[in-house]
Amino acid sequence: MASKEYEAILEALLEAVQAASQPSAAPQTSPAATGAVPVGISNRHIHLSQADLDALFGAGYALTPMKDLSQPGQFACKETVTICGPKGAIEKVRVLGPVRSATQVEIVAGDSFKLGVKAPVRLSGDLAGSPGITIVGPKGSVQLAQGVVVAQRHIHMNPADAQALGVHDGQIVKIAVEGARGGVYNNVAIRVTNTSQLECHLDTEEANAMGVTAQTSVTIVQ
């Protein structure tokens, strides 16, 4: 046998032995299969329509992505605005992208007192009857007739997650939080779409009340 052929056989045998000695990767278990739902914590923020984006930042303006969010296609932007109510203003409110069909300002409950608005607890997109506000950007301002809400706590998931967790779109459930300050939150909406990533969304006030962090997971209680 030629020397080169012999070396090739030895090399192949050595690679086979090394591959066999490597521990096999453990099968990935989805969070839904374990019943644990990861948590995302959001502070006040704003979603802008293209018309309002143009008014605030200039005609034809495009948002500048800064960080991808957990839900596919959504991102935090470098842009911020100031929101002004009858009693006060809040600066550096982060814009989230992409643009939407209607501008929506999501605040935490405590912001209502500073701004002087009575923001209802709503799911995203449910803006009818909500108060308006003035938004100020670097190139102009916008006066909203409606669009200020406090986000209802909710859980995003895809159909496979919903099946694993035994819930359906639009269902209202409870969630249990473990830990020294843990407890149960009521009125948590299930939101199911084909492109959603499993995650429970709480705002900063809700998270702080029960000691929830980005490393916390919650359990659905029906």
Disulfide bonds with the S-S distance in Angstrom:
none
